[in-house]
Amino acid sequence: MVRLGRFVRFSINPFLDEDGPGCNSYASKPAGEGLAVYLELAAELVGPVQADTGLVVNVSDIDRVVRRFAVPVVAERIREHLRRGEHIPLGTVSQILWSAYERLADEFDAVRVDRLTLKLNPFRKLAMDTQDPDTMYFSEKFEFAATHKLWNDAFSDEQNFEVFGKCANAAGHGHNYIVEVTVATPAGGPALKIGRFEQIVDSRLMQLVDHKNLNLDVPDFQNRIATVENLAIFAWERLSGRFDPGRLHAVTVWESDRTYCSYYGPSEPNHG
């Protein structure tokens, strides 16, 4: 089985009766007019690769089906709430995603819609697994700058440079790291407070590593090598058990746009 994902971009004008269709799906379709609500809805489908086409589903068909069946559901529900002057908490967003899934569920034949993700802004998203509708997954990205050196005192100098290459430079080097923290919470339970979530990540993690020399300023890395893998594990250790009634689901650390590591906790070494 293969997991295929596609982002569909669209805009909503809450106070217009309908949204202009638009012709540029790369930017947004419906296009939106003036200052509109811009969103991205990702559909992930699981199924076999067809021998005759090499496809699970043609992505043009995903675009067409999502825009025909799911986008109108999301747009109408958001329009209804905003026209009544109502706040839309994350639990309600999860319900909207489930309503969208119900419209999509039977539209792809033998291929299963496995996950829907609504990108709320470029750094924040909410996801639901269709096999577990009672749980929602909230993710947000954070940035910090830090220096480190990859070095094992038990190795010879020659071994260190052989294993770590230029990352073993004695003066160290720096990265603008990105950390994405994902918390699983009950879809129908107490609403996750984003401000509180951010305070926890900031106080428990970001203040320890931002603008720091990881090898010298962070005690945990005096006895462990400050690789991106160990950073992901360290972030998990700092944040696990702090998001009641939710639970930490995953931490992903990027040290560049090409290198990242995700960690799902010690009891889940592998995750799809």
C-alpha positions as CSV (number, residue, x, y, z in Angstrom):
1,M,0.0,0.0,0.0
2,V,1.1,3.6,-0.7
3,R,0.1,6.8,1.0
4,L,-0.5,9.7,-1.5
5,G,-1.1,13.2,-0.3
6,R,-2.4,16.3,-2.1
7,F,-2.9,19.9,-0.8
8,V,-5.9,21.8,-2.1
9,R,-5.7,25.6,-1.7
10,F,-8.9,27.7,-1.4
11,S,-10.3,30.9,0.0
12,I,-13.5,31.8,1.7
13,N,-15.3,35.1,1.9
14,P,-17.5,34.7,5.0
15,F,-19.8,37.6,4.2
16,L,-20.4,36.9,0.5
17,D,-23.0,34.4,-0.5
18,E,-20.6,32.5,-2.8
19,D,-17.0,32.5,-3.6
20,G,-15.6,33.3,-7.1
21,P,-14.4,30.0,-8.8
22,G,-11.0,31.3,-9.8
23,C,-8.7,29.8,-12.4
24,N,-5.4,29.6,-10.5
25,S,-5.4,26.5,-8.2
26,Y,-1.7,27.0,-7.4
27,A,-2.7,30.2,-5.4
28,S,-6.3,29.5,-4.4
29,K,-9.4,28.0,-6.0
30,P,-12.0,29.3,-5.1
31,A,-10.0,32.5,-5.5
32,G,-11.6,34.7,-2.8
33,E,-12.2,38.4,-3.1
34,G,-10.5,41.1,-1.2
35,L,-9.4,40.1,2.3
36,A,-10.5,36.4,2.4
37,V,-9.8,33.4,4.7
38,Y,-7.1,31.4,3.0
39,L,-6.8,27.7,3.9
40,E,-5.1,24.5,2.6
41,L,-6.8,21.1,2.9
42,A,-4.7,18.0,2.5
43,A,-6.2,14.7,1.7
44,E,-4.0,11.6,2.2
45,L,-5.2,8.4,0.4
46,V,-4.0,4.9,1.0
47,G,-4.2,2.2,-1.7
48,P,-2.3,0.1,-4.2
49,V,-0.4,1.4,-7.1
50,Q,-2.2,0.5,-10.3
51,A,0.1,-1.6,-12.6
52,D,-1.2,0.0,-15.8
53,T,-0.9,3.6,-14.7
54,G,1.6,3.7,-11.9
55,L,-0.9,5.8,-10.0
56,V,-2.8,5.3,-6.8
57,V,-5.2,8.1,-7.9
58,N,-4.6,10.8,-10.4
59,V,-3.9,14.0,-8.4
60,S,-6.2,15.9,-10.8
61,D,-9.0,13.6,-9.6
62,I,-8.1,14.4,-6.0
63,D,-8.3,18.1,-6.8
64,R,-11.6,17.8,-8.5
65,V,-13.3,15.6,-5.9
66,V,-12.0,17.6,-2.9
67,R,-13.1,20.9,-4.4
68,R,-16.5,19.5,-5.4
69,F,-17.3,17.7,-2.1
70,A,-15.1,18.8,0.7
71,V,-14.3,22.5,0.1
72,P,-18.0,23.5,0.0
73,V,-18.6,21.8,3.4
74,V,-15.6,23.6,5.0
75,A,-16.6,26.9,3.4
76,E,-20.2,26.7,4.4
77,R,-19.5,25.7,8.0
78,I,-17.0,28.5,8.5
79,R,-19.3,31.0,6.9
80,E,-22.2,30.0,9.2
81,H,-20.1,30.4,12.4
82,L,-18.5,33.7,11.3
83,R,-21.8,35.2,10.2
84,R,-23.2,34.5,13.7
85,G,-20.1,36.1,15.2
86,E,-19.0,32.8,16.8
87,H,-15.5,31.7,17.7
88,I,-14.4,28.5,16.0
89,P,-12.4,26.4,18.5
90,L,-10.2,23.5,17.4
91,G,-12.8,20.9,18.4
92,T,-15.3,22.5,16.0
93,V,-12.6,22.5,13.2
94,S,-12.2,18.8,13.8
95,Q,-16.0,18.3,13.4
96,I,-15.8,20.3,10.2
97,L,-13.1,18.0,8.9
98,W,-15.2,14.9,9.8
99,S,-18.1,16.4,7.9
100,A,-15.8,16.9,4.9
101,Y,-14.5,13.3,5.2
102,E,-18.1,12.0,5.2
103,R,-18.6,13.6,1.8
104,L,-15.3,12.2,0.4
105,A,-15.4,8.7,1.9
106,D,-17.0,6.9,-1.1
107,E,-15.6,9.0,-3.9
108,F,-12.3,7.1,-4.5
109,D,-13.5,3.6,-5.1
110,A,-11.1,1.1,-3.5
111,V,-8.7,3.8,-2.3
112,R,-9.2,4.9,1.3
113,V,-9.2,8.5,2.5
114,D,-7.0,8.0,5.5
115,R,-6.3,11.5,6.8
116,L,-7.5,15.0,6.4
117,T,-5.3,18.0,7.4
118,L,-6.4,21.6,7.5
119,K,-3.4,24.0,7.4
120,L,-4.6,27.0,9.5
121,N,-1.6,29.1,8.7
122,P,1.9,28.4,7.3
123,F,3.1,27.1,10.7
124,R,0.0,25.6,12.2
125,K,-2.3,22.7,11.2
126,L,-5.0,20.4,12.5
127,A,-5.4,16.8,11.3
128,M,-7.7,13.9,11.8
129,D,-7.2,10.2,11.0
130,T,-10.4,8.8,9.5
131,Q,-9.9,5.5,11.4
132,D,-9.9,7.4,14.8
133,P,-12.3,10.3,14.5
134,D,-12.3,10.9,18.3
135,T,-8.8,12.2,18.2
136,M,-7.4,15.4,16.6
137,Y,-3.8,16.2,16.0
138,F,-2.6,19.8,16.4
139,S,0.8,20.8,15.1
140,E,2.8,24.1,15.3
141,K,6.3,25.0,14.2
142,F,8.8,26.9,16.3
143,E,12.2,28.3,15.3
144,F,15.5,28.6,17.3
145,A,19.1,29.3,16.4
146,A,21.9,27.4,18.0
147,T,25.5,26.2,17.5
148,H,26.8,22.7,18.1
149,K,29.8,20.5,17.4
150,L,29.5,16.7,16.6
151,W,32.2,15.1,18.6
152,N,32.7,11.9,20.6
153,D,35.4,12.1,23.2
154,A,35.8,8.3,23.1
155,F,36.9,8.6,19.5
156,S,40.2,9.6,18.2
157,D,40.5,12.9,16.3
158,E,40.8,10.9,13.1
159,Q,37.6,8.8,13.9
160,N,35.6,12.0,14.8
161,F,36.4,13.6,11.4
162,E,35.8,10.3,9.6
163,V,32.4,9.9,11.2
164,F,31.2,13.5,11.5
165,G,33.2,15.2,8.7
166,K,33.2,19.0,8.8
167,C,30.5,18.9,11.6
168,A,33.4,18.0,13.9
169,N,35.0,21.4,13.3
170,A,36.4,22.5,16.7
171,A,34.8,25.9,16.4
172,G,31.4,24.4,15.8
173,H,28.7,25.6,13.4
174,G,25.2,26.8,13.6
175,H,21.7,26.1,12.3
176,N,18.3,27.9,12.3
177,Y,16.4,24.9,13.6
178,I,12.7,24.4,13.1
179,V,10.8,22.3,15.6
180,E,7.2,21.0,14.9
181,V,5.4,19.8,18.0
182,T,2.3,17.6,17.5
183,V,-0.2,17.0,20.3
184,A,-3.1,14.5,20.2
185,T,-6.2,15.6,22.0
186,P,-9.8,14.3,22.3
187,A,-11.9,15.8,19.5
188,G,-14.8,16.2,21.8
189,G,-12.9,17.1,25.0
190,P,-11.7,20.3,26.5
191,A,-10.4,22.6,23.9
192,L,-6.6,22.9,23.5
193,K,-5.5,26.4,24.4
194,I,-3.0,27.4,21.8
195,G,-1.5,30.2,23.9
196,R,-0.9,27.8,26.8
197,F,0.5,25.2,24.4
198,E,3.0,27.8,23.1
199,Q,4.0,28.8,26.7
200,I,4.8,25.2,27.5
201,V,7.0,24.7,24.4
202,D,8.7,28.0,25.0
203,S,9.5,27.5,28.7
204,R,10.2,23.8,28.5
205,L,12.3,23.8,25.3
206,M,12.9,27.0,23.4
207,Q,14.4,29.0,26.3
208,L,16.9,26.2,26.8
209,V,18.2,26.0,23.3
210,D,17.6,29.3,21.5
211,H,20.8,31.2,20.8
212,K,22.8,28.7,22.8
213,N,25.8,26.6,22.2
214,L,24.2,23.2,22.6
215,N,27.4,21.4,23.7
216,L,28.3,24.0,26.3
217,D,25.1,25.6,27.5
218,V,22.7,22.7,27.6
219,P,23.6,20.2,30.3
220,D,21.9,17.3,28.6
221,F,24.3,17.6,25.6
222,Q,27.4,17.4,27.7
223,N,27.1,13.6,27.7
224,R,25.2,13.1,24.5
225,I,26.1,14.2,20.9
226,A,23.9,17.1,19.7
227,T,22.7,15.5,16.5
228,V,19.3,16.2,15.0
229,E,18.2,12.8,16.2
230,N,19.2,13.4,19.8
231,L,17.6,16.9,19.6
232,A,14.3,15.3,18.7
233,I,14.6,12.9,21.6
234,F,15.6,15.7,23.9
235,A,12.6,17.8,22.9
236,W,10.3,14.8,23.5
237,E,11.8,14.3,27.0
238,R,11.3,18.0,27.8
239,L,7.7,18.1,26.6
240,S,6.2,14.7,27.2
241,G,3.4,14.7,29.8
242,R,2.9,18.5,29.8
243,F,-0.2,18.9,27.6
244,D,-3.0,17.4,29.7
245,P,-5.6,16.5,28.7
246,G,-3.8,16.0,25.4
247,R,-0.6,13.9,24.9
248,L,2.5,14.5,23.0
249,H,2.3,12.6,19.7
250,A,5.4,13.6,17.8
251,V,8.3,16.0,17.6
252,T,10.1,16.8,14.3
253,V,13.3,18.8,14.3
254,W,14.7,20.3,11.0
255,E,18.3,21.4,11.1
256,S,18.0,22.4,7.4
257,D,15.4,22.2,4.7
258,R,16.9,18.8,3.7
259,T,17.6,17.2,7.0
260,Y,15.0,16.4,9.7
261,C,14.2,13.8,12.3
262,S,10.8,12.8,13.8
263,Y,10.4,11.1,17.1
264,Y,7.2,9.5,18.4
265,G,8.4,8.4,21.8
266,P,10.2,5.4,23.1
267,S,7.2,3.1,22.7
268,E,6.7,3.8,19.0
269,P,10.0,3.4,17.2
270,N,8.3,3.3,13.8
271,H,5.4,5.3,12.6
272,G,3.7,5.6,9.2
